[in-house]
Amino acid sequence: MKMKNLGSLFCLIVFVLFLACEPSSEENNAEADITAIALQKHISTLSSDEFRGRMPFTSGEVKTLDYLESEFKAMGLSPGNGESYFQDVPLVEITSMADSTMKLEGEGKSITFQGLRDYVISTQKQVDFIEVDQAEFVFAGFGIVAPEYNWNDYEGFDMQGKIAVVLVNDPGFGTDDESFFKGNTMTYYGRWTYKFEEAKRQGALGCLVVHNTIPAGYGFNVLQNSWNSPQLYLNPKEDSHQLDFEGWVSMPAASKLFEMAGYKSGELLAKARKPGFESFPLGIKASTGLKISVRHNDSKNVIAKLAGTAKPEEYVIYTAHWDHIGVGKPDAEGDSIFNGALDNASGTAALLEIAKAFAKGEKTNRSILFLAVTAEEQGLLGSAYYTEHPVYPISKTLANINIDGINPYGKMKDIVVVGEGQSDLEDLLQVAADNQGRYISSEPNPAAGYYFRSDHFNFAKVGVPALYTDTGIDLVGQGKEAGKALSDEYTVKYYHKQSDEYDSDRWNLEGAVEDAELLYQVGRMIDTQEVWPAWKEGSEFKSLR
């Protein structure tokens, strides 16, 4: 591990001293008592057809909440929200039925985009109908305002009544300059969620992100799955500005738009990457509409607590999202249930087993919280609500350890740190991995910005150091090529598909046990040391702590 400053070196020394005073790795793992049989029980139950894909606002949610509450009670863990294991999360379900076309006019020409094929849009506005009439397109580069990089794509431009067309990812993508928006490692400014947030702050009417598979990290088909389907959101503040629509435009369609305005896509990319870029109108106007239906309801986060003995008012929090995407259109085999076995019945299972290990083990100094959050698949909503309405003070929360999927392939020599270089928690993970005779590897596609795509991110946004790991690829006895093939197969055949089911012939949970034990040991180290984990130099979250 490269130590970037003396503070990090000091922390590592503390961690090593901690290990010298603690029982051996074998004793600690025995104490953890995390087994493949226990993980399998939770995963197979939570991902069974009976749970209907664990979508909020459905019978699947009710069954999931009952199961989690029952498990936490059986462990002897206290309710985490007063006398309740639940935190209500008020959500609004908005179904945007977009027009089938969007008409573009300008420069003496007109073209018609086809909805779903060329673009995907929705709205967070709670109204009956939205009509977009001759709204002007503005090319806003990457749609970024980043003072630390002296970068403002919107500087001096009034976006009122206009549609921002922005590029995916950030200006550093495709460069080797790690000082320029971290090069090929995506910053938060590259996330589509940020781009919509910034367009709102600028007062824009709408925002379209130009899709590109490589810098986005997924195909346009992933976005098409949300076309005219219900979407969950946290209720916005009454006085907050909302976009009339937000969404994506395919690369072929965006190229037609740019050509209509007299530009080539590559030319605009080059302009957008230059410091001092300024937004400009494309001379093209758009017309379309959306019909909207709105439904309000409460979903729930589940919180259990193990009270600390020496410093009970300080907290370490483990998270995993219990939800998946429910029931949808049947696949070729007639299966309509998105069971979400890996995503994220497996992470929820690991959360439960880590909680049980703490409950059975030695008393902790700090209080340990176990938070199973709702609506991650709808935009990290449950964790966002918790960090905006924390049950326990954020200022007293030392760290977050998030589990979104856990290794189903067998033992790995490595474990991946997502968002490498963010916090001292990585140093703790290194110590725990060393004790298992394993090593930490870098994420294979840092440009995809996975650090900003699960629930730990909401803790990072409020300054809490957050650790997120992923399954390694160095498969014991078979090597990296075999491990990578399994990972790639999951993405193609199972990710967000009905086929993500528990299969005892295909799954091997021995590696899941080791990964869960690693994360358990990290929590034990955080609890024991005096030094609070900190953000590393260069992290965009350091100033928030």
C-alpha positions, -999 to +999 in steps of 0.1 A: +000+000+000+013+035-008+012+058+021+004+093+009+010+111+041+023+106+076-012+104+090-019+073+070+014+058+081+005+066+117-029+049+112-013+018+098+011+016+128-019+018+151-037-010+132-006-033+134-003-026+172-040-034+175-035-068+159-005-075+181-028-072+211-057-091+197-063-129+194-049-146+164-066-145+130-078-181+135-093-172+169-110-141+155-125-161+126-137-188+150-154-160+170-170-147+138-186-181+132-198-171+097-207-202+077-217-210+042-247-228+054-260-198+073-254-175+043-271-200+020-302-201+042-307-163+041-299-160+004-322-188-007-351-175+015-348-138+006-344-146-032-372-171-033-403-165-055-423-161-023-405-128-017-416-115-052-383-097-059-384-075-027-398-044-044-409-016-020-446-011-017-453-048-024-461-080-005-424-088-010-414-058+012-437-070+040-422-105+039-386-091+038-392-067+067-407-095+088-378-118+081-352-092+090-369-081+122-372-118+132-336-125+126-323-094+145-346-103+174-333-139+175-297-125+177-307-104+208-299-072+191-318-041+202-343-022+180-323+006+163-349+033+163-362+037+198-385+007+204-387-001+167-365-019+142-379+003+115-374+038+101-402+050+079-389+063+045-415+085+028-414+080-009-433+091-039-439+067-068-440+087-101-450+070-134-439+091-163-457+082-196-436+100-221-448+109-256-436+084-282-417+111-300-397+142-295-397+168-324-365+187-331-366+219-352-339+244-361-314+255-387-342+252-413-345+214-406-366+191-385-362+155-373-382+133-350-366+112-322-384+080-313-389+074-276-372+043-261-351+039-292-335+073-293-341+087-258-354+078-223-369+105-202-389+108-169-398+135-144-397+140-107-425+167-109-457+158-091-481+172-117-506+156-141-490+167-174-459+184-187-457+200-222-423+209-235-429+234-264-400+247-284-374+245-256-339+253-267-310+228-265-278+241-249-246+221-251-233+223-215-201+202-219-199+177-190-224+197-170-199+202-142-193+230-116-162+219-097-144+248-078-115+226-068-107+221-105-115+257-114-142+243-136-177+257-144-194+246-175-224+269-168-205+300-160-222+331-173-250+312-189-287+315-180-303+280-182-339+291-175-363+274-199-335+255-216-325+219-220-289+210-210-273+184-232-243+170-213-216+143-219-214+113-197-184+109-172-160+137-167-133+155-186-105+133-173-119+101-189-096+089-217-065+107-203-036+094-183-034+126-162-045+116-127-045+153-116-071+162-142-104+150-127-085+118-116-079+108-151-096+075-160-110+071-124-144+087-124-151+115-099-186+122-086-188+149-112-190+121-138-221+105-124-254+111-141-271+117-108-247+147-102-255+161-137-292+161-130-286+177-096-264+204-111-289+211-140-316+216-113-293+241-094-288+260-127-326+263-131-327+243-164-360+231-178-345+197-186-313+177-189-303+149-213-271+129-208-254+116-240-250+079-236-217+062-245-212+026-234-175+028-225-175+059-202-209+050-188-200+015-179-233-001-192-253-003-224-282+019-235-304-012-230-300-008-192-316+026-194-343+014-217-356-009-189-369+022-171-390+035-200-424+046-189-421+025-157-428+036-121-398+053-104-394+059-066-381+092-053-377+109-019-402+137-016-384+169-026-386+200-005-416+221-014-395+251-026-370+231-046-367+235-084-374+203-104-366+196-140-395+191-164-377+160-175-344+143-171-330+114-191-306+100-217-302+103-254-284+075-274-251+082-291-266+078-326-294+102-318-271+127-302-248+126-333-279+135-354-287+164-330-251+177-332-249+173-370-282+192-373-266+220-353-235+219-375-211+200-353-195+166-350-196+146-318-158+144-316-155+182-321-178+189-292-160+164-270-127+182-277-143+216-268-158+203-236-125+189-223-107+223-226-104+244-194-125+275-198-152+258-219-184+278-220-219+265-227-236+276-259-270+272-276-272+246-304-299+265-323-322+235-320-356+234-302-375+204-288-412+197-283-426+167-264-447+158-234-453+135-205-484+123-186-477+116-149-493+096-122-483+100-086-486+077-055-473+083-020-463+056+005-438+048+031-412+021+027-389+012+056-352+009+065-344-018+091-321-009+120-306-031+147-282-020+174-255-036+195-248-011+223-211-003+231-197-005+266-170+022+268-181+047+241-218+039+233-224+073+218-199+066+190-211+044+161-198+021+134-225+013+108-228-016+084-252-013+055-268-035+028-299-029+007-327-054+011-347-044-020-346-055-056-368-047-086-398-069-081-419-084-108-418-073-145-422-085-180-417-123-184-385-135-200-383-161-228-389-188-202-420-171-188-403-160-155-414-126-144-398-124-109-365-106-105-353-125-075-321-106-069-301-134-053-267-118-057-281-083-058-287-081-029-300-110-010-264-121-007-253-087+008-282-088+032-273-123+042-237-111+049-251-082+070-271-106+091-242-130+097-218-102+106-244-089+130-247-123+146-209-125+149-208-092+168-238-103+189-220-136+199-185-121+203-168-100+228-185-067+239-177-037+217-164-003+229-186+016+204-221+009+193-224-012+161-254-005+139-268-028+112-288-009+086-307-027+059-319+000+036-348+003+011-350+015-025-313+013-035-323+001-069-344+033-073-315+056-066-300+049-032-331+064-016-331+045+018-296+054+026-301+090+014-331+093+037-311+079+066-282+103+061-306+132+058-326+121+088-301+101+109-312+082+139-277+085+153-255+116+149-235+117+117-208+136+136-204+106+159-205+080+132-169+068+127-173+047+095-197+030+071-190-005+057-214-013+028-221-047+013-237-048-021-233-084-033-209-109-019-187-135-036-207-165-050-178-181-069-155-197-043-124-186-026-104-157-041-068-147-034-078-111-037-106-087-028-113-055-047-114-020-031-139+001-050-128+038-051-092+030-041-074+059-024-105+073-006-100+065+031-080+049+059-105+020+059-085+006+030-055+003+053-076-017+078-088-040+051-052-045+040-043-057+075-073-081+076-065-094+041-029-100+051-041-121+080-061-143+056-031-146+033-049-125+006-042-093-012-062-062-022-066-055-059-077-024-078-112-023-094-109-033-130-129-005-144-125+027-123-140+048-150-174+033-143-176+052-109-188+023-088-179+041-057-208+064-064-233+037-072-242+020-039-254+031-004-220+039+011-219+069-012-246+087+008-225+084+039-195+097+020-215+127+009-220+137+045-183+131+054-184+096+069-155+075+057-171+046+037-157+013+026-171-007-003-155-038-016-162-061-045-155-097-053-119-104-065-111-123-097-080-143-086-099-176-082-080-201-059-067-230-080-078-215-113-064-180-116-075-145-128-088-155-162-113-179-147-124-154-120-129-127-146-149-150-168-173-157-139-176-120-132-183-112-169-208-140-171-228-126-142-230-092-159-242-106-192-265-134-179-277-125-145-274-088-136-309-073-132-324-103-149-349-129-137-321-154-138-304-139-107-315-168-086-298-189-059-285-221-075-267-246-053-250-262-083-236-228-095-229-210-063-199-216-040-201-196-008-167-204+007-153-171-007-184-153+007-175-165+041-140-152+039-152-118+026-177-115+053-151-123+079-128-096+064-155-070+068-163-082+103-126-078+113-124-043+098-154-033+121-136-049+151-105-029+144-124+004+140-141-003+173-109-010+192-086+018+180-086+053+194-079+070+161-110+076+139-107+066+103-101+096+080-103+105+043-071+104+024-055+134+007-071+139-027-105+125-017-134+148-028-150+140+006-122+150+029-134+186+034-168+173+045-156+155+076 
